[in-house]
């Protein structure tokens, strides 16, 4: 009996200590992994280096936060040296020769090429209402941009935007547009869950904007392009590609979101309540990346607030601090970029990139850019790496007759470097744009002015 009972008990004991079964992948995750693998096959890459682990500081691939180890490749590409080695000495040489070289490198290797021809967008005002925001009466319009899909009806793209302007404005007003989320519209299928509402202790950013006499807008990125690899055969990328997978230099989601912001600007140019020559763009985290790309791509945007954009945004790619190239090349983020970007997490090194983030900032010149980040809880995005990009763009701004930050020394927390046309501030909070809004608005006022109520 003893032998029998042991034989029965041992399997039961072993079952009790089996590792938990990992949750099954969702259909979106499966399709994303399949597309990621397909892109690797196109690139003839079999493996990618692991990204940094930001959650476990004991992991062998733990994210680095030691500044002494942060710059393995300290030499950055010179934005004012042509590929033939000659120096750029005039604004004409920048516009005619050097800037096109930088644009081509970003198009091919980093963000992907925007198609030369994209579908037309027909804008519809779906609702208009007068309401109050704090103590200010405002008019809010909900807009839908119907993207022409006559060449491929299987994909439908409708861009969602809200636009709010002061009700008593007597002249067209500047508008700050944010990549974000809007109530009043149905959520797009597969859209990520809404983030928790921030705890607001003072005026919201919208109320701060209204206090200057400006308006504000929100554009929904997921209504332009899904934030996952499975959606690359849908959205504007899938529509242009007629449902087929991307080529290695096709545009990714960051550039697609920027394209959508430009289409909203097309509408603003037709709205008599808006001063379309004074449109600012703001985005945080992944949408900070999209803001920088949109600002570089469309010279009509007057000013940008790039918040905590991190790797793939205005953080130096050659930096080993927090998030790194390998994280963005992995299956959960590669869709933001061109497929070619993945090479720099595989057979190639970060230093093989022909461009770096300071040159993305330089592509925004001579227009003003505010770069912001937080402190504790925001180390992942590498505030110093973003400051370095801002500083590295300075020579281009100066060549074009504008002011740089006038320093290459990383400032103390809460120091507002806003006297030049490139500006920077690291607030003492975490991963949020909130504490830097007053500083950005102070900076933007120089360019947008203040209107009477």
ChimeraX attribute file (.defattr): number of C-alpha atoms within 10 A of each C-alpha:
attribute: neighborCount
match mode: 1-to-1
recipient: residues
	/A:1	6
	/A:2	7
	/A:3	8
	/A:4	8
	/A:5	9
	/A:6	11
	/A:7	11
	/A:8	11
	/A:9	12
	/A:10	11
	/A:11	10
	/A:12	11
	/A:13	10
	/A:14	9
	/A:15	10
	/A:16	9
	/A:17	8
	/A:18	8
	/A:19	7
	/A:20	6
	/A:21	6
	/A:22	6
	/A:23	6
	/A:24	8
	/A:25	10
	/A:26	9
	/A:27	10
	/A:28	14
	/A:29	16
	/A:30	14
	/A:31	17
	/A:32	22
	/A:33	19
	/A:34	15
	/A:35	22
	/A:36	23
	/A:37	16
	/A:38	14
	/A:39	21
	/A:40	20
	/A:41	11
	/A:42	14
	/A:43	15
	/A:44	11
	/A:45	15
	/A:46	10
	/A:47	12
	/A:48	18
	/A:49	16
	/A:50	15
	/A:51	19
	/A:52	23
	/A:53	19
	/A:54	16
	/A:55	9
	/A:56	11
	/A:57	13
	/A:58	9
	/A:59	11
	/A:60	9
	/A:61	14
	/A:62	15
	/A:63	22
	/A:64	21
	/A:65	16
	/A:66	11
	/A:67	11
	/A:68	9
	/A:69	11
	/A:70	17
	/A:71	15
	/A:72	12
	/A:73	14
	/A:74	10
	/A:75	9
	/A:76	19
	/A:77	16
	/A:78	16
	/A:79	25
	/A:80	21
	/A:81	14
	/A:82	17
	/A:83	13
	/A:84	6
	/A:85	8
	/A:86	10
	/A:87	15
	/A:88	18
	/A:89	11
	/A:90	11
	/A:91	16
	/A:92	12
	/A:93	14
	/A:94	21
	/A:95	14
	/A:96	10
	/A:97	14
	/A:98	20
	/A:99	19
	/A:100	13
	/A:101	18
	/A:102	20
	/A:103	17
	/A:104	14
	/A:105	17
	/A:106	25
	/A:107	20
	/A:108	18
	/A:109	23
	/A:110	26
	/A:111	27
	/A:112	28
	/A:113	23
	/A:114	17
	/A:115	12
	/A:116	5
	/A:117	7
	/A:118	14
	/A:119	15
	/A:120	12
	/A:121	20
	/A:122	15
	/A:123	19
	/A:124	13
	/A:125	13
	/A:126	10
	/A:127	12
	/A:128	14
	/A:129	11
	/A:130	14
	/A:131	14
	/A:132	13
	/A:133	15
	/A:134	12
	/A:135	9
	/A:136	17
	/A:137	15
	/A:138	21
	/A:139	19
	/A:140	21
	/A:141	19
	/A:142	21
	/A:143	22
	/A:144	22
	/A:145	22
	/A:146	17
	/A:147	22
	/A:148	18
	/A:149	18
	/A:150	11
	/A:151	11
	/A:152	14
	/A:153	11
	/A:154	12
	/A:155	20
	/A:156	18
	/A:157	23
	/A:158	21
	/A:159	25
	/A:160	25
	/A:161	28
	/A:162	26
	/A:163	23
	/A:164	27
	/A:165	25
	/A:166	25
	/A:167	17
	/A:168	13
	/A:169	17
	/A:170	11
	/A:171	12
	/A:172	18
	/A:173	26
	/A:174	26
	/A:175	28
	/A:176	27
	/A:177	26
	/A:178	25
	/A:179	24
	/A:180	17
	/A:181	19
	/A:182	17
	/A:183	8
	/A:184	9
	/A:185	14
	/A:186	8
	/A:187	16
	/A:188	16
	/A:189	9
	/A:190	13
	/A:191	14
	/A:192	12
	/A:193	7
	/A:194	10
	/A:195	7
	/A:196	6
	/A:197	6
	/A:198	9
	/A:199	8
	/A:200	9
	/A:201	6
	/A:202	8
	/A:203	12
	/A:204	16
	/A:205	19
	/A:206	17
	/A:207	18
	/A:208	15
	/A:209	21
	/A:210	25
	/A:211	18
	/A:212	19
	/A:213	21
	/A:214	29
	/A:215	29
	/A:216	25
	/A:217	25
	/A:218	22
	/A:219	23
	/A:220	22
	/A:221	27
	/A:222	26
	/A:223	25
	/A:224	27
	/A:225	29
	/A:226	26
	/A:227	24
	/A:228	23
	/A:229	25
	/A:230	21
	/A:231	23
	/A:232	27
	/A:233	21
	/A:234	23
	/A:235	25
	/A:236	30
	/A:237	29
	/A:238	21
	/A:239	25
	/A:240	19
	/A:241	18
	/A:242	17
	/A:243	18
	/A:244	13
	/A:245	18
	/A:246	22
	/A:247	16
	/A:248	20
	/A:249	20
	/A:250	23
	/A:251	25
	/A:252	25
	/A:253	30
	/A:254	28
	/A:255	28
	/A:256	27
	/A:257	29
	/A:258	26
	/A:259	21
	/A:260	24
	/A:261	28
	/A:262	19
	/A:263	19
	/A:264	25
	/A:265	19
	/A:266	16
	/A:267	17
	/A:268	18
	/A:269	15
	/A:270	11
	/A:271	12
	/A:272	11
	/A:273	21
	/A:274	24
	/A:275	19
	/A:276	22
	/A:277	16
	/A:278	19
	/A:279	25
	/A:280	25
	/A:281	27
	/A:282	25
	/A:283	22
	/A:284	24
	/A:285	21
	/A:286	21
	/A:287	23
	/A:288	29
	/A:289	27
	/A:290	31
	/A:291	31
	/A:292	31
	/A:293	27
	/A:294	25
	/A:295	30
	/A:296	22
	/A:297	19
	/A:298	16
	/A:299	15
	/A:300	18
	/A:301	23
	/A:302	24
	/A:303	25
	/A:304	28
	/A:305	31
	/A:306	32
	/A:307	35
	/A:308	32
	/A:309	27
	/A:310	30
	/A:311	28
	/A:312	31
	/A:313	29
	/A:314	31
	/A:315	29
	/A:316	30
	/A:317	27
	/A:318	25
	/A:319	26
	/A:320	24
	/A:321	27
	/A:322	25
	/A:323	24
	/A:324	28
	/A:325	26
	/A:326	22
	/A:327	22
	/A:328	20
	/A:329	28
	/A:330	18
	/A:331	17
	/A:332	16
	/A:333	19
	/A:334	26
	/A:335	27
	/A:336	30
	/A:337	28
	/A:338	28
	/A:339	27
	/A:340	23
	/A:341	27
	/A:342	28
	/A:343	23
	/A:344	21
	/A:345	22
	/A:346	18
	/A:347	13
	/A:348	13
	/A:349	13
	/A:350	23
	/A:351	18
	/A:352	11
	/A:353	19
	/A:354	15
	/A:355	25
	/A:356	27
	/A:357	28
	/A:358	28
	/A:359	28
	/A:360	25
	/A:361	30
	/A:362	25
	/A:363	26
	/A:364	26
	/A:365	24
	/A:366	21
	/A:367	21
	/A:368	26
	/A:369	29
	/A:370	25
	/A:371	27
	/A:372	28
	/A:373	32
	/A:374	27
	/A:375	19
	/A:376	11
	/A:377	12
	/A:378	21
	/A:379	22
	/A:380	24
	/A:381	27
	/A:382	27
	/A:383	29
	/A:384	20
	/A:385	26
	/A:386	30
	/A:387	26
	/A:388	20
	/A:389	25
	/A:390	28
	/A:391	23
	/A:392	25
	/A:393	25
	/A:394	28
	/A:395	17
	/A:396	26
	/A:397	25
	/A:398	16
	/A:399	17
	/A:400	16
	/A:401	12
	/A:402	17
	/A:403	19
	/A:404	23
	/A:405	21
	/A:406	13
	/A:407	10
	/A:408	13
	/A:409	11
	/A:410	15
	/A:411	15
	/A:412	10
	/A:413	13
	/A:414	17
	/A:415	12
	/A:416	18
	/A:417	21
	/A:418	20
	/A:419	14
	/A:420	19
	/A:421	24
	/A:422	28
	/A:423	25
	/A:424	31
	/A:425	25
	/A:426	27
	/A:427	24
	/A:428	16
	/A:429	18
	/A:430	17
	/A:431	20
	/A:432	19
	/A:433	23
	/A:434	19
	/A:435	19
	/A:436	25
	/A:437	18
	/A:438	14
	/A:439	19
	/A:440	23
	/A:441	18
	/A:442	13
	/A:443	24
	/A:444	23
	/A:445	13
	/A:446	12
	/A:447	14
	/A:448	21
	/A:449	14
	/A:450	17
	/A:451	16
	/A:452	11
	/A:453	14
